């Protein structure tokens, strides 16, 4: 199989395609096929209530993963709280950070928990939560491709089918991001030219994050060895990098915009409104919406760059088993 990249370059890959243009159940075969954003909007609003249900299911089943990420985010939380605490003390009229002050201690504790929670949510949205992300990716892939799906049973079936690979990927993710964090801190305290290595690490960890926009899609769609998931994800991410940047920006906007407004609002009313909006979005829409954006892009890019290769077997739909 060849992946055809605009400009004439070809990348040979071991994946074969499925027919993404087959009409789904209940779709008029003679109706004009929607493309691009029109197709995304149509899928999103037609599946809106299913996305809410899927978001709730994913949120509940990903709580253990969220707790682990929050625990590992202690270093980041300590760094940021260390910068926040003097400002909080100054706003209270204190000359220094006095941990014996109950009100200040509560503010520092709330900031620590909030930073850990936000980092955990961002990590799961952009990188994943292992097995539960495999379940999420499978259901959303079915939504995009108009494949009939039983939301709850197929979600858990996809988790079971892809459990070993997805768990291994998640463990590697935790190790990579933890190592990157401490390495960036180390190089950041070194003199030039060693200090510039932290920017190299920033670039590498960003590209590693982009790979996750394809890894889970390929995992739930094709039968392939573990390392080939990374290889093929990289080969898709390179030619579609501008689209991946857009996906990253949109998901980041959804993740940051409401809590950002709430934290910087000068009015308590605006702060309360956007604070409540943030909680509602995180509970009902965050994972389903960002997940659909990521999966929609993965389906489109795979369709664009892939041709048939009988050397790799496509996984059958779970509901048909």
C-alpha positions, -999 to +999 in steps of 0.1 A: +000+000+000+011+035-007+002+067+011+001+094-015+013+128-002+006+159-022+037+169-041+043+135-055+061+119-025+049+084-015+052+067+019+048+030+019+028+017+048+013-016+059-023-007+063-052-011+039-083+010+037-120+006+043-146+023+022-155+054+041-180+065+015-205+037+021-238+052+030-248+046+066-280+031+079-309+054+074-290+076+049-305+082+015-281+067-010-291+094-036-286+123-013-255+145-019-226+134+003-216+159+029-179+167+033-155+185+056-171+207+083-206+201+070-201+164+076-186+170+110-215+193+121-241+168+107-225+140+127-221+160+159-256+173+161-272+141+149-253+121+175-254+149+202-273+129+228-252+098+222-221+119+226-233+132+260-240+096+271-206+084+258-189+113+276-205+104+309-196+067+304-160+076+295-157+100+324-168+075+350-147+046+336-116+069+333-117+081+369-089+057+380-067+069+351-075+105+360-065+099+397-032+084+386-024+113+363-033+138+390-010+120+414+019+121+389+012+158+382+025+167+417+058+182+403+039+205+379+014+214+407+042+222+432+060+245+407+029+264+398+016+266+434+050+279+444+045+308+420+009+313+431+013+312+469+032+346+472+006+363+451-022+348+471-005+359+504+001+394+490-036+397+480-045+389+516-022+415+530+004+391+543+041+399+541+050+363+533+035+328+528+022+318+562+010+283+561-005+287+596-030+310+581-060+288+575-076+308+547-043+310+528-037+273+533-072+265+519-064+287+488-031+269+482-047+235+486-075+244+462-050+257+437-030+225+440-060+203+434-073+225+406-039+224+388-037+186+391-073+182+379-068+205+350-036+188+339-052+154+343-081+164+321-059+179+295-037+148+295-066+124+290-082+146+262-050+151+242-030+119+250-056+094+263-064+071+292-054+038+277-081+011+275-110+036+280-097+058+252-097+027+229-134+022+238-141+059+231-122+059+198-141+028+186-176+043+193-167+076+177-152+059+147-185+042+142-203+075+146-181+091+119-184+061+095-222+056+100-216+021+115-244+008+138-232+005+173-245-005+208-230+023+228-224+006+262-218-030+252-195-021+222-176+004+244-167-023+269-161-048+241-136-025+225-119-020+258-116-057+262-104-064+226-077-037+228-068-039+265-032-051+263-021-027+236-039+003+250-026-003+285+009-007+273+006+026+253-007+044+284+021+032+306+046+043+281+028+077+279+031+082+317+068+073+316+076+095+286+058+126+299+072+122+334+108+118+320+102+148+297+091+170+326+121+163+347+145+165+317+131+199+307+136+211+343+172+198+343+182+214+310+164+246+319+188+251+347+219+245+326+240+272+309+240+277+271+241+258+249+227+229+270+197+250+280+185+249+244+180+211+246+148+218+265+133+233+233+142+202+215+124+182+241+094+205+238+093+198+200+097+161+205+070+158+232+046+179+211+051+156+181+047+126+204+014+141+215+003+145+179+008+108+173-020+100+197-044+116+173-039+084+152-027+057+175-061+047+190-078+050+156-053+026+141-055+003+171-093-002+170-093-004+132-064-027+122-046-057+134-010-047+136+020-051+159+025-028+188+055-008+174+038-005+141+011+016+157+037+043+165+054+040+131+022+043+111+009+071+134+040+090+127+037+084+090+001+098+091+010+127+114+038+140+091+018+147+059-013+158+079+006+180+104-013+212+096-046+195+103-032+180+135-021+215+146-057+227+140-071+197+160-047+205+188-057+242+188-094+235+187-093+209+215-070+232+235-095+261+230-124+239+242-104+228+272-090+262+282-114+289+271-142+286+298-119+280+328-096+308+315-124+333+314-137+322+348-102+326+364-095+360+348-130+375+351-132+408+371-168+402+379-179+376+404-211+370+383-191+363+351-167+341+371-196+321+385-213+318+351-182+305+333-172+284+363-205+266+361-202+263+323-168+248+327-181+221+351-210+213+328-188+210+297-163+189+315-190+165+327-212+163+296-192+173+265-155+176+269-143+141+260-170+133+235-165+166+216-127+166+215-127+129+209-150+133+179-128+161+165-097+138+169-114+108+154-130+127+126-096+140+116-080+105+118-107+090+096-103+118+070-065+116+069-065+078+068-089+079+039-069+106+021-034+090+023-041+052+023-046+027-004-054-010-002-028-033+012-038-069+018-008-075+041-026-060+070-060-072+083-087-048+092-106-055+125-142-065+121-169-044+137-175-055+173-213-055+170-211-080+142-193-106+163 
